[in-house]
Amino acid sequence: MFRHLCRTTARWQVCLMCGLSSPSRWHSSRRSVFPVLRCPLLPIHQHVFEANQRNSQACQRRFMELLEQAQQGGGTSAVTRHTQRNRKLLARERLRLLLDDEDYLEFSPLAGVGRINGVWCVFIANDATVKGGTAYPITVKKQLRAQDIAVQNRLPVIYLVDSGGAFLPLQSEIFPDKNQGGRTFYNEAVMSSMKIPQVAVVCGSCTAGGAYVPTMAEEAVMVHRIGTIFLGGPPLVKAATGEEVTPEELGGARLHSQVSGCVDHFAAEEHEAFEVARNIVSTLNFRLSADVSEEAESPCFHPDELLGLAPRSYQNTLDVKMVISRLTDGSRFQEFKCRYGTTLVTGFAKIHQHLVGVVASNGQLTYEAALKGTHFIQLCDQRDLPLLFLQNTCPTPRHTLNTQQAEVNSNCLKAQGAMMSAVACSSVPKITVVIGGCHGADSFAMCGRAFDPNFLFLWPNARVSLVASTDEDMDVNRRLQEESSAFFSSGRLWDDGVIRPQDTRQVIGRCLDIMQQQTSAQKLPSPLLRI
C-alpha cells in the first residue's frame, strides 16, 4: 500500500513519505496533469459577451485617462522646475536606475514592488513635483499600506526620499492619531526588529518628521547638493536665531556623512546613489527562488477575451470557469466538490507554475457554497498553498426581504461566518481580484480588504458597495453609482490598484513570485500594522 501511494500521489507528497528532501510546494518544473477547462465562447453567450466588452472598453478608456493624469505629477511647470532649476531626476527616472528593469508591480502610485539584483523589494518614492513632495493624509495612508505589504511578504523596503514633510494646513489629519504620520516611524522600528531590511536614498528634501525615515533605516545613502536632512530649514533658523545658513551647511550630504553620521553613504550624484543602493540590496542575504528551466503553459484562450467576461452588471455574468480557463497554465483546473455548492467554484491550478487554490464567485454565496469554501480554504491552509479569490459577489437589495428570503439568509449566516473565520485564520498568502461586484458581507468571506489579503486588485468594471442600486430613489442611486466605481475605490486606497482584465494572469504571477521569496532570517509574528 505504501509503495502504491508513493507511485501515485503528487510529487511533493512522495518525497515527504519517502523521507527525501521536499521540493518547493509552490514551484515545480513538471507540467500539470489537471484537466483542461473547455470553456469556449458559444453563440448563446455572444450578446452578454458583447455588452460586457463594450462596457469594459469604456471603463478602460476612463482608467487610462486617470492613470495618465496621475503620471503627469504636478504638471508641466512643476516638472520643469524640478528637473531644470533643481536639477533632479523624476521619480520614475529614479526607479529606472534603481530597479533591474521596468517590469515592476506598481500599486497606489508611486509605491510598488520591483526587483533589485534579483530581490523583490517594496519601493516608496516621493514625487516632489506635487506640492514639493509634502505628505497629505492620503500620502500617509499609502505609505502605511506599502509597509504593510512589506511585512506580510517579508520584503525589503527602499525609501526614495524627496519630501518637504507634512502638509501643515492638514496637520490635524496627519499628525495626532494612531494610524497617521507617526505610525510610519513606529512601523520602521518594528520592521527592523523583525529583520526586514530598510534602505533610504535621500535625493531631495527630507524635512521635519520626514527626517526620521533615513535615520531609522538600516542604511542610508545621500546625494550631494540636492539631498538635505533637517528638522527645520534655513528660513526657520533665521527666524529663530537671526543666523543665515545654506541648506548644504545646515543638513547636506557632507555634513551628515562626515560629521553627524546620520547617513552611511555619500553619493556625488543620483546615478551613483542608486548604484550604491543596488549594492546594499545584494548584501541582504535573501534566498532567491531557483530559476525554472521549463516555461509555463499558456492558457488555451486569448487573454483579450476577458474583456467580454468582465461583467457589466451582476445580471451580465457568465460562468466564472470561463475566467479561470483564461488565467491558468494550459487552462488546466482540478475542481474540488464540483457538484456541491455550485455558486462557488473551488479547485487547484497553476499560474506561472505556482500551485494555487482558487476560490471563485459563481453566483450567490449559499449555505452549501459557504460550507464548501470553508472546507477548501482549510485544506489549502493545511497544504501550505496560496489562495486566489476571484470575487463577484451578489449585490444585496435595499428593499425588505420577504419571509422566505429572510429564512434562507438566516440559514446562510452560520456557514458564511465559518467561511469568514477560515479566511481570517488561514496563514497562507492570499490574492484577491474583484472581477465584478464587491457587495455586502459576502465580500468579506471572499477575502475583501478587511480580511487582509496580501494583494487586492480591481478590474475597471468592478463595483464596490454595501447594497445594490435600484431605479427608485434616484438621488441615492446616483450617489451609489458614483461611489461604487473601481476608480472611486482605488483613489481612496481601498485596494492596491485597478488592473486591466487581460493583464490579470501576469499580475497574479508576479504576486506569487513576490510572496514566494523568503528571507534567510527567521520569520517572526507580524504586528498589527493596520491602516
Summary of the structure (lengths in Angstrom):
residues: 531
radius of gyration: 25.1
end to end distance: 52.1
largest distance: 88.6
contacts: 1763
relative contact order: 0.12
helix: 45%
strand: 18%
